[in-house]
Amino acid sequence: MQKKSLLSCLVCLIVMWAGAFANEVQSLLDSASAAYNSNRYEECADLYGLAFEQGVRNKNVSYNAACCCALNGDVDRAIACLYTAVELGYHNTEWLQADSDLQ
């Protein structure tokens, strides 16, 4: 019986931690989006970078980070983010060519 209680407590802690982690990551993404919308591109890129460091592996997040980096003038970092976006499955080449953020 004690093993079941201990296991139940452990499961609850893991679920609570996962929820808190998801909220933290979503907060980073929301803040990055807000920074982009306010033309704070360096902050935006840094926040997307933090989300990536937290384990976010999403083609659109990497693409958005590339846009922020490009708008901030950090071409090397923008190219690295685009490379990652493509590795993660981003394949909209028409938009890549048309996106004014990347010009």
Backbone torsions as a table, in degrees:
resi	resn	phi	psi	omega
1	MET	NA	-40.1	-180.0
2	GLN	-64.1	-35.2	178.6
3	LYS	-64.6	-39.9	178.8
4	LYS	-64.1	-42.1	-179.9
5	SER	-66.0	-42.3	178.7
6	LEU	-64.2	-43.4	178.6
7	LEU	-63.8	-41.6	178.2
8	SER	-62.2	-42.5	177.7
9	CYS	-63.1	-42.0	179.7
10	LEU	-63.4	-44.1	178.2
11	VAL	-61.4	-43.6	178.8
12	CYS	-60.5	-43.1	178.9
13	LEU	-63.1	-41.0	179.4
14	ILE	-64.7	-43.6	179.2
15	VAL	-63.6	-41.9	178.8
16	MET	-64.1	-43.8	179.6
17	TRP	-63.0	-44.0	-179.3
18	ALA	-62.0	-40.7	178.3
19	GLY	-64.5	-43.1	178.9
20	ALA	-64.7	-40.8	178.7
21	PHE	-62.5	-45.0	179.5
22	ALA	-62.0	-40.7	178.0
23	ASN	-64.4	-40.2	179.6
24	GLU	-64.5	-44.5	179.6
25	VAL	-64.6	-44.2	179.2
26	GLN	-62.4	-36.3	176.9
27	SER	-63.7	-40.7	177.0
28	LEU	-61.6	-44.5	-178.8
29	LEU	-66.5	-40.2	177.1
30	ASP	-64.0	-41.5	178.9
31	SER	-66.2	-38.0	177.9
32	ALA	-64.1	-43.0	178.6
33	SER	-63.3	-41.8	178.0
34	ALA	-64.2	-40.0	178.4
35	ALA	-63.8	-42.1	177.4
36	TYR	-59.7	-47.8	-178.0
37	ASN	-65.1	-19.0	178.1
38	SER	-102.4	12.3	179.1
39	ASN	62.0	27.7	176.4
40	ARG	-100.0	74.2	-168.3
41	TYR	-71.1	-34.6	178.1
42	GLU	-65.1	-45.7	177.5
43	GLU	-61.0	-42.8	179.3
44	CYS	-58.1	-50.0	179.9
45	ALA	-60.9	-41.9	179.8
46	ASP	-64.5	-39.6	179.2
47	LEU	-67.6	-41.0	175.0
48	TYR	-63.4	-37.2	176.3
49	GLY	-61.6	-41.3	176.7
50	LEU	-63.1	-41.0	178.3
51	ALA	-61.7	-41.4	178.0
52	PHE	-62.9	-42.0	177.4
53	GLU	-62.8	-29.1	179.3
54	GLN	-79.8	-2.4	175.4
55	GLY	108.7	3.6	178.1
56	VAL	-69.4	122.3	176.8
57	ARG	-127.1	90.1	-174.1
58	ASN	-140.7	130.3	-176.6
59	LYS	-60.3	-37.8	-178.2
60	ASN	-72.9	-35.1	176.1
61	VAL	-64.6	-44.3	178.7
62	SER	-64.7	-39.0	177.7
63	TYR	-64.2	-45.1	178.5
64	ASN	-62.1	-38.2	176.9
65	ALA	-62.7	-40.4	178.3
66	ALA	-60.8	-41.8	179.1
67	CYS	-61.9	-45.0	179.6
68	CYS	-62.8	-42.7	178.9
69	CYS	-62.7	-44.0	180.0
70	ALA	-62.8	-44.2	179.6
71	LEU	-65.6	-25.2	177.9
72	ASN	-87.7	-3.7	178.6
73	GLY	87.2	8.2	-179.6
74	ASP	-94.6	79.0	-172.7
75	VAL	-63.1	-44.1	-178.5
76	ASP	-60.2	-44.3	179.7
77	ARG	-68.1	-36.8	177.5
78	ALA	-61.9	-44.2	179.1
79	ILE	-63.9	-41.1	178.7
80	ALA	-62.5	-41.5	178.7
81	CYS	-66.9	-39.0	177.1
82	LEU	-64.3	-41.2	177.4
83	TYR	-59.1	-44.8	178.4
84	THR	-63.5	-41.9	179.0
85	ALA	-58.6	-44.0	179.1
86	VAL	-65.5	-42.8	176.6
87	GLU	-57.8	-33.5	-178.5
88	LEU	-86.1	-0.4	174.0
89	GLY	114.6	8.4	178.2
90	TYR	-77.7	121.3	-176.5
91	HIS	-135.5	20.4	-179.0
92	ASN	-83.3	78.2	-174.7
93	THR	-66.7	-31.2	177.6
94	GLU	-61.6	-44.2	-180.0
95	TRP	-69.7	-36.9	177.4
96	LEU	-56.2	-40.3	-178.4
97	GLN	-76.3	-28.1	-175.3
98	ALA	-95.5	-18.8	-173.3
99	ASP	-65.0	114.6	-178.6
100	SER	-65.3	-22.4	177.2
101	ASP	-61.6	-27.7	-175.0
102	LEU	-98.3	5.1	-176.5
103	GLN	-76.1	NA	NA
